[in-house]
Amino acid sequence: MSNTVERIKCLIIGSGPAGYTAAIYAARADMKPVMYTGMQMGGQLTTTTEVDNFPGYPNGTDGTAMMEDLKNQAERFGTQVRFGVATKVDFSSEIGGIHKVIVDETTELEAETVIISTGATAKYLGLESEERLKGGGVSACATCDGFFYKGQDVIVVGAGDTAAEEATYLANICSKVTMLVRKDYMRASKAMQHRVNKTENIEVLFNTEVDEVLGDNVVEGVRAVNNQTGDKTEIPATGMFVAIGHTPNTKLFNGVLDMDDTGYLITKGKSTKTNIPGVFAAGDVQDKEYRQAVTAAGTGCMAALDAERYLGALH
């Protein structure tokens, strides 16, 4: 452990649209932000090959390039962007208290304010072929990537509300949507099930799992297996959307910050304030409804403004 402890006015844990936007606003407010990016610099969006729905990119861009643009903008205003992972926190419960954070288990920091933008991780099936074809037709976000499959046949894996929502969304732009449901029933709400059942170009296959995603460089289909009979069938498709949930990256804050029953950080009202004074949360780590780059960026802006106002009220 280092003997000298660095004091930071605004510490940002995690990158991505929320973290980088918070950094831009915090830097412009002369809060001299320091960001630790986490293991995946730029967050989930760096796994997306094409981004067409973020304002300001009329010809689209790719996720990695967009995150590099945001990083460069944050650095232009003086943000220190550092590669590292927060491994322990000791947050003060007093207004004006100093928060302690350990990075990479060796570097101790003190922060007057902390903005958490550690995001959430999409759950996947764990197949080698699925991993290989991420960005080549395998996606965990229909509203992000569905446009690229307009008029094509696609597959949705999942049985909950998110899977039903993604299937009905895709049905509006795709020729056919095949839903693969592992059990003999859907977990989605009755209302969402009715929407699926009333949509003519959605087919639901129960007791069905993905055996392998087919294709070398792009998705060409899925080999599905009936888990009751063992029968395997190949379903032609150009895209596979995995909708089996997300895991918020909040394990570090267990027992420290208030969370809902699925682990998302709870923020107060329309703010980004957590239950600890001077600690704020932005992006997918506290948003399980929208999970879009543009909404994450918006809450990043809010977190920086909330942090600025918090510091201003102390003096």
C-alpha positions as CSV (number, residue, x, y, z in Angstrom):
1,M,0.0,0.0,0.0
2,S,1.3,3.4,-0.9
3,N,2.4,5.7,2.0
4,T,1.2,8.9,0.3
5,V,-2.6,9.2,-0.2
6,E,-3.8,11.2,-3.2
7,R,-6.8,13.5,-2.5
8,I,-9.2,13.9,-5.4
9,K,-12.1,16.3,-5.7
10,C,-14.1,14.1,-8.1
11,L,-13.3,10.5,-8.6
12,I,-15.1,8.6,-11.4
13,I,-15.2,4.8,-11.1
14,G,-15.9,3.2,-14.5
15,S,-15.9,4.6,-18.1
16,G,-18.5,4.3,-20.9
17,P,-20.9,7.0,-22.0
18,A,-21.9,7.8,-18.4
19,G,-18.4,8.0,-17.0
20,Y,-16.9,10.0,-19.8
21,T,-19.9,12.5,-19.9
22,A,-19.6,12.9,-16.2
23,A,-15.9,13.6,-16.7
24,I,-16.5,16.2,-19.4
25,Y,-19.0,18.1,-17.2
26,A,-16.9,17.7,-14.0
27,A,-13.7,18.9,-15.7
28,R,-15.5,22.0,-17.2
29,A,-16.7,22.8,-13.6
30,D,-13.1,22.8,-12.5
31,M,-13.6,19.7,-10.3
32,K,-10.4,18.1,-11.7
33,P,-11.9,14.7,-12.2
34,V,-9.8,11.5,-12.1
35,M,-11.3,8.4,-13.8
36,Y,-10.4,4.8,-13.3
37,T,-11.8,3.0,-16.4
38,G,-12.2,-0.5,-15.1
39,M,-11.0,-3.6,-17.1
40,Q,-13.2,-2.8,-20.1
41,M,-12.2,0.8,-21.0
42,G,-15.2,2.4,-22.7
43,G,-17.7,-0.2,-21.3
44,Q,-20.2,-2.4,-23.1
45,L,-20.3,-0.2,-26.2
46,T,-16.8,-1.2,-27.2
47,T,-18.3,-4.6,-28.1
48,T,-20.7,-3.0,-30.5
49,T,-19.4,-2.7,-34.1
50,E,-21.9,-0.2,-35.4
51,V,-23.6,2.7,-33.5
52,D,-26.3,4.4,-35.6
53,N,-28.6,5.9,-32.9
54,F,-26.3,8.2,-30.9
55,P,-26.9,11.9,-31.8
56,G,-24.2,13.7,-33.7
57,Y,-23.0,10.8,-35.9
58,P,-25.1,11.2,-39.1
59,N,-23.2,8.5,-40.8
60,G,-23.0,6.2,-37.8
61,T,-19.8,5.1,-36.0
62,D,-18.5,2.1,-34.2
63,G,-18.6,1.7,-30.4
64,T,-14.9,1.8,-29.8
65,A,-14.4,4.9,-32.0
66,M,-17.2,6.7,-30.2
67,M,-15.8,5.9,-26.8
68,E,-12.4,7.1,-27.9
69,D,-14.0,10.4,-29.0
70,L,-15.6,10.8,-25.6
71,K,-12.4,9.9,-23.8
72,N,-10.5,12.5,-25.9
73,Q,-13.1,15.1,-25.1
74,A,-12.9,14.4,-21.4
75,E,-9.1,14.6,-21.5
76,R,-9.2,17.9,-23.5
77,F,-10.8,19.6,-20.5
78,G,-8.3,18.1,-18.1
79,T,-9.7,14.8,-16.9
80,Q,-7.1,12.3,-15.9
81,V,-8.1,8.9,-17.4
82,R,-6.3,6.0,-15.7
83,F,-6.5,2.3,-16.4
84,G,-7.3,0.5,-13.1
85,V,-10.0,-1.2,-11.1
86,A,-11.5,-0.1,-7.8
87,T,-11.2,-3.1,-5.5
88,K,-12.4,-1.7,-2.1
89,V,-14.4,1.3,-0.9
90,D,-14.9,2.9,2.5
91,F,-17.5,5.6,2.0
92,S,-18.1,8.2,4.7
93,S,-21.7,8.6,5.8
94,E,-21.3,12.2,6.8
95,I,-22.0,15.2,4.6
96,G,-18.6,16.6,3.6
97,G,-16.9,13.4,4.7
98,I,-13.9,12.0,2.7
99,H,-14.5,8.7,0.8
100,K,-11.7,6.2,0.6
101,V,-11.1,4.0,-2.4
102,I,-8.5,1.3,-3.1
103,V,-7.5,0.7,-6.7
104,D,-5.9,-2.5,-7.9
105,E,-5.6,-3.5,-4.2
106,T,-2.6,-1.3,-3.8
107,T,-3.3,2.4,-4.4
108,E,-5.3,4.3,-1.8
109,L,-7.2,7.4,-2.8
110,E,-9.3,9.9,-0.9
111,A,-12.2,11.6,-2.7
112,E,-14.5,14.4,-1.9
113,T,-17.1,13.1,-4.3
114,V,-17.4,9.8,-6.2
115,I,-19.4,9.1,-9.3
116,I,-20.0,5.4,-10.0
117,S,-20.5,4.4,-13.6
118,T,-19.5,0.8,-13.5
119,G,-22.3,-0.3,-15.8
120,A,-24.0,-3.6,-16.2
121,T,-22.9,-6.8,-18.0
122,A,-25.2,-8.6,-20.4
123,K,-25.7,-12.2,-19.7
124,Y,-24.8,-14.6,-22.5
125,L,-25.2,-18.4,-23.0
126,G,-21.5,-19.2,-22.7
127,L,-21.1,-20.9,-26.1
128,E,-17.8,-20.6,-28.0
129,S,-19.7,-19.9,-31.3
130,E,-21.7,-17.2,-29.5
131,E,-18.6,-15.5,-28.2
132,R,-16.9,-15.7,-31.6
133,L,-19.8,-14.1,-33.4
134,K,-20.4,-11.2,-31.1
135,G,-20.5,-8.2,-33.4
136,G,-21.1,-10.5,-36.3
137,G,-24.8,-11.0,-35.7
138,V,-24.9,-11.9,-31.9
139,S,-26.2,-9.0,-29.8
140,A,-27.7,-8.4,-26.4
141,C,-29.6,-5.2,-27.4
142,A,-32.3,-5.2,-30.1
143,T,-33.0,-1.5,-29.8
144,C,-29.2,-0.9,-30.4
145,D,-28.7,-3.3,-33.3
146,G,-32.1,-4.4,-34.6
147,F,-32.1,-1.8,-37.4
148,F,-29.3,-3.7,-39.2
149,Y,-31.6,-6.7,-39.6
150,K,-34.4,-4.9,-41.3
151,G,-36.4,-7.4,-43.5
152,Q,-34.4,-10.4,-42.3
153,D,-35.1,-13.4,-40.1
154,V,-33.8,-13.2,-36.5
155,I,-33.8,-15.2,-33.3
156,V,-34.5,-14.0,-29.7
157,V,-33.3,-16.1,-26.8
158,G,-35.2,-15.6,-23.6
159,A,-38.6,-15.9,-21.9
160,G,-39.0,-12.8,-19.7
161,D,-40.4,-9.3,-20.3
162,T,-37.1,-8.1,-21.9
163,A,-37.2,-11.0,-24.4
164,A,-40.8,-10.3,-25.2
165,E,-40.2,-6.6,-25.7
166,E,-37.2,-7.2,-27.9
167,A,-39.1,-9.8,-30.0
168,T,-42.1,-7.5,-30.6
169,Y,-39.7,-4.6,-31.3
170,L,-37.9,-6.7,-33.9
171,A,-41.1,-8.0,-35.4
172,N,-41.8,-4.5,-36.6
173,I,-38.7,-4.4,-38.7
174,C,-37.8,-8.0,-39.4
175,S,-39.5,-10.6,-41.6
176,K,-39.7,-13.2,-38.9
177,V,-38.7,-13.5,-35.3
178,T,-38.2,-16.9,-33.7
179,M,-38.2,-17.0,-29.9
180,L,-36.4,-19.8,-28.1
181,V,-37.8,-20.5,-24.7
182,R,-36.0,-23.0,-22.4
183,K,-39.0,-24.1,-20.4
184,D,-42.6,-24.9,-21.5
185,Y,-43.8,-21.5,-20.5
186,M,-42.8,-17.8,-20.7
187,R,-41.8,-15.8,-17.6
188,A,-43.0,-12.6,-19.2
189,S,-46.0,-10.8,-17.8
190,K,-49.4,-11.8,-19.2
191,A,-49.6,-8.5,-21.1
192,M,-46.3,-9.0,-22.8
193,Q,-47.2,-12.6,-23.6
194,H,-50.4,-11.4,-25.3
195,R,-48.4,-9.0,-27.4
196,V,-46.1,-11.8,-28.5
197,N,-49.0,-14.1,-29.3
198,K,-50.9,-11.5,-31.3
199,T,-47.9,-10.7,-33.4
200,E,-48.1,-12.8,-36.6
201,N,-44.5,-12.9,-37.5
202,I,-43.3,-14.2,-34.1
203,E,-42.9,-17.9,-33.6
204,V,-42.3,-19.2,-30.1
205,L,-40.5,-22.5,-29.6
206,F,-40.8,-23.9,-26.1
207,N,-38.4,-26.4,-24.4
208,T,-35.8,-25.2,-26.9
209,E,-32.2,-24.1,-26.3
210,V,-29.3,-23.0,-28.5
211,D,-26.9,-25.8,-29.2
212,E,-24.7,-23.8,-31.5
213,V,-24.7,-20.5,-33.4
214,L,-23.9,-21.2,-37.1
215,G,-21.7,-19.2,-39.3
216,D,-18.0,-18.5,-39.7
217,N,-17.7,-14.7,-39.7
218,V,-21.4,-13.7,-39.5
219,V,-24.5,-15.5,-38.1
220,E,-26.1,-17.8,-40.6
221,G,-28.5,-19.5,-38.3
222,V,-28.8,-21.4,-35.0
223,R,-28.8,-25.1,-34.3
224,A,-31.5,-25.5,-31.6
225,V,-32.2,-28.6,-29.4
226,N,-35.4,-29.6,-27.9
227,N,-34.5,-30.3,-24.2
228,Q,-37.3,-32.8,-23.9
229,T,-36.8,-35.0,-26.9
230,G,-33.1,-34.2,-27.8
231,D,-34.1,-33.4,-31.4
232,K,-32.0,-30.8,-33.1
233,T,-33.1,-28.4,-35.9
234,E,-31.3,-25.7,-37.8
235,I,-33.1,-22.4,-37.9
236,P,-31.8,-20.0,-40.6
237,A,-31.3,-16.4,-39.3
238,T,-28.9,-13.5,-39.7
239,G,-29.1,-12.3,-36.2
240,M,-29.4,-13.7,-32.7
241,F,-30.5,-11.5,-29.8
242,V,-29.7,-12.8,-26.3
243,A,-32.3,-11.4,-23.8
244,I,-31.7,-13.3,-20.6
245,G,-30.9,-10.4,-18.5
246,H,-28.1,-8.1,-17.2
247,T,-25.9,-8.2,-14.1
248,P,-25.1,-4.7,-12.7
249,N,-21.5,-4.3,-11.8
250,T,-22.2,-3.5,-8.1
251,K,-20.6,-6.3,-6.1
252,L,-18.0,-3.8,-4.8
253,F,-20.7,-1.8,-3.1
254,N,-22.6,-4.6,-1.4
255,G,-23.6,-3.6,2.1
256,V,-22.5,0.0,1.4
257,L,-24.9,1.4,-1.1
258,D,-28.7,0.8,-1.3
259,M,-29.6,-1.5,-4.1
260,D,-32.8,-3.1,-5.4
261,D,-33.3,-6.9,-5.3
262,T,-31.5,-7.4,-8.6
263,G,-28.4,-5.4,-7.5
264,Y,-29.0,-2.1,-9.3
265,L,-28.0,1.0,-7.3
266,I,-30.9,3.0,-6.1
267,T,-30.8,6.8,-6.7
268,K,-33.0,9.4,-5.0
269,G,-35.9,10.8,-7.0
270,K,-34.8,12.3,-10.3
271,S,-31.3,12.8,-9.1
272,T,-28.2,10.6,-9.2
273,K,-27.7,10.7,-5.4
274,T,-27.2,7.4,-3.6
275,N,-27.8,6.9,0.1
276,I,-24.3,8.1,0.9
277,P,-23.7,11.9,0.7
278,G,-21.2,12.8,-2.0
279,V,-21.6,9.5,-3.8
280,F,-23.5,9.5,-7.1
281,A,-24.4,6.8,-9.6
282,A,-24.9,7.1,-13.4
283,G,-25.6,4.9,-16.4
284,D,-26.6,1.3,-16.5
285,V,-25.4,0.7,-13.0
286,Q,-28.6,2.4,-11.8
287,D,-30.8,2.1,-15.0
288,K,-32.4,-1.2,-15.9
289,E,-35.2,0.3,-18.0
290,Y,-33.5,2.0,-20.9
291,R,-29.9,0.9,-21.1
292,Q,-29.0,3.2,-24.0
293,A,-25.8,5.1,-24.6
294,V,-27.6,8.4,-24.8
295,T,-29.5,7.9,-21.6
296,A,-26.3,6.8,-19.8
297,A,-24.6,10.0,-21.1
298,G,-27.6,12.0,-19.8
299,T,-27.3,10.6,-16.3
300,G,-23.5,11.1,-16.4
301,C,-24.2,14.8,-17.0
302,M,-26.6,14.8,-14.1
303,A,-24.1,13.1,-11.7
304,A,-21.5,15.7,-12.4
305,L,-24.0,18.5,-11.8
306,D,-25.2,16.8,-8.6
307,A,-21.5,16.5,-7.5
308,E,-20.8,20.1,-8.3
309,R,-23.8,21.3,-6.3
310,Y,-23.0,19.1,-3.4
311,L,-19.5,20.6,-3.2
312,G,-20.8,24.1,-3.6
313,A,-23.2,23.7,-0.7
314,L,-20.3,22.8,1.6
315,H,-18.6,26.1,1.2
